[in-house]
Amino acid sequence: MILTCSEEAVNLQDSTNESRQPQFLPRTRFQELFEVLKKTGYQILGPVERDGGIGYLKIDSMEQLQPGLTNEQQPGRYRLHHGDGVRLFDWNHGPQGLKPLCFAPQEILWKEQREPVGFQTHLPESIPTAVLGVRACDLAALAIQDKHFLHSDAPDPHYRQRREQLLLIGVDCAYSAETCFCASTGDGPSVKRGFDIGMSELDDGFLLWSGTPKGGAIVEQLSLAIAEESQLNSMLQQTKQAADAQLRTLPQADDLLRLYKRLEHIHWRDVANRCLSCGNCTAVCPTCFCYDVHHEVSLDGASAQNIRQWDSCFSASHSSMGGFKVRGEILQRYRQWLTHKLAGWQEQQGRIGCTGCGRCITWCPVGIDLTKETKNILWEASIDE
Amino acid sequence: MNDPHLPRSAVIDRRIQESPTIFTLRMQFEDTDAQEAFEFSPGQFNMVTLLGAGEIPISIVNDPEDSHFFDHTIRVVGRVSEGMSRLQPGDRVGIRGPFGRGWPVEEAVGRDVLLVTGGLGCAPLVSVIRYLIKRRDRFGHLHILQGVKHSDDLIWREQYDTWASLPDVNVLLAADVASKGWHGQQGLVTELIGEVNLRIDRTITMLCGPEVMMLAAIANLRSIGILDHQIWFSMERNMQCGIGQCGHCQIGPKFVCRDGPVFCYSELADFMGAKGF
């Protein structure tokens, strides 16, 4: 369902009144959240500047977060800016969401040895991990990945091992990047579900509310006062502003199913002429799940292991069958990616595979914008009908 | 929690050379409980691992009632199948499976079945032919149309003769290139469809082979009045996980490894024939 801005605000109001019962954590006491998490046994991953982007890295203290950090995102462009503000979460996201924390970029699935012959599963080691400052789009994307890897006939123990250790502290976006369109997919900019603790940052502190008993137990230890009406209003106002500022939208889910009727549309060629088939969009996409499995043999031939690593439908080998490539052309690969993301996912999961994070637009080296391409393919064709 | 990625060890019991490049491995799980619990239907496949080489999908060709073993007929096409061709009785492989949805054998009960296959061996279809032949009284007329590129490629020639000798079983063979002594037709297998006297409304059709052959067969079948829901076929795609997870085998919203490999035409009609989809 696609929400207009006013509906978005209504929805937020409802969730605030019904499920959000925020308490106020003054900025001066923010470190206490770290201490409670650590005391409860969590390592903390927080948003830290790295290689010109933002990544979730291990931190121990709020001192490691950078006040005044903001991001500028445009098609094919990402820049961090350092301002003199006090806020810690006034950016949107770095290149990766939660995906690498559960679905590892590369991991061993099993090992095999010749003598005595046998296969042993290889599960990752993982420890309780709190992730601080998770965005609404990424929480929604994780729910999609959960459905793919866990809620199937063959749940994945490797994914589950990591997933079960996570405590997610979501944060509302007070601003949107130029590439964001989460209001259009109904997934943001305020965190809606999938978090253990919800958070909204104000100038003088943070509103916290529990999303699960696990998260509630953490918040309780902080012994906070109930948030005041004026603070709730500030929270609502800034997320509404963030939603209103979004210019990009996706068509309705039902309309997106019509992509399957447009497989021969002339505009695919237009995109293909610009697409480099580099796979950046799939690498940064928080829902893309394709992986390649390869077999690695020890030098002495006595043992081997099966390894999976992220694959991309933009790679030449993705559709390879004994040398023949089903999707040999870039046009066919872009069409595969877009139709799967926006149409195929609807049958597979009951919703589109996009949560409006806009990363594929930002990190595309040539700035291809899926919201524009989709509309060109659907709307140009509809004129012909 | 079971790990769907983890193979179980199976031992080769017999090896049969079917043609210079095609061989059959009969095997059983080392764990007898696993062997007893192993149930499959014609058209399903296993992921077979050869230590040091890798894992490939291979269809299961024996009868589902054989409880003590299972057979894989394999053609040497790449590195892993080449390695498997050297396996001998007593050697071990890893098995995951069975995976996917097989042929609609229950839906075929009481109906005539037209089976069209092109290419070498075409194991997925042979498994269902054997299944139907073994339960002959449950099905109507069987029409078996087999095409090969070169007449010398045809394997299991005696088997076709045996089938042809059964009542109400019609076997037609075609070879693009025929050598001396070939009793079948020369030409494309899809051209044989017009020569079969089908009882259209009580026929179910099952196709297996290269996609262009199946597309031609589907066009022929539809032109003679066979409806989309009467057409079933087995698809081939890059399959690595077997559980609808790794993403390679997708056609539209379908995972070939999990939702197929056998599909009804009405399920994929939007996508079949879209080049590179």
Interface residues (C-beta under 8 A of the other chain):
Chain A: L109 W110 E112 R114 V117 G118 F119 Q120 T121 H148 F149 S152 D153 A154 P155 D156 P157 H158 R160 Y260 K261 L263 E264 F289 C290 Y291 D292 V293 H294 H295 V297 G301 A304 N306 R308 D311 C313 H318 S319 S320 M321 G322 G323 V326 R327 G328 E329 L331 Q332 R335 Q336 T339 H340 A343 G344 W345 Q346 E347 Q348
Chain B: M1 N2 D3 P4 H5 L6 P7 R8 S9 T49 L51 G52 A53 G54 E55 V77 G78 R92 G94 E236 R237 N238 Q240 C241 I243 G244 Q245 C246 G247 H248 Q250 G252 P253 R258 D270 F271 A274 K275 G276 F277
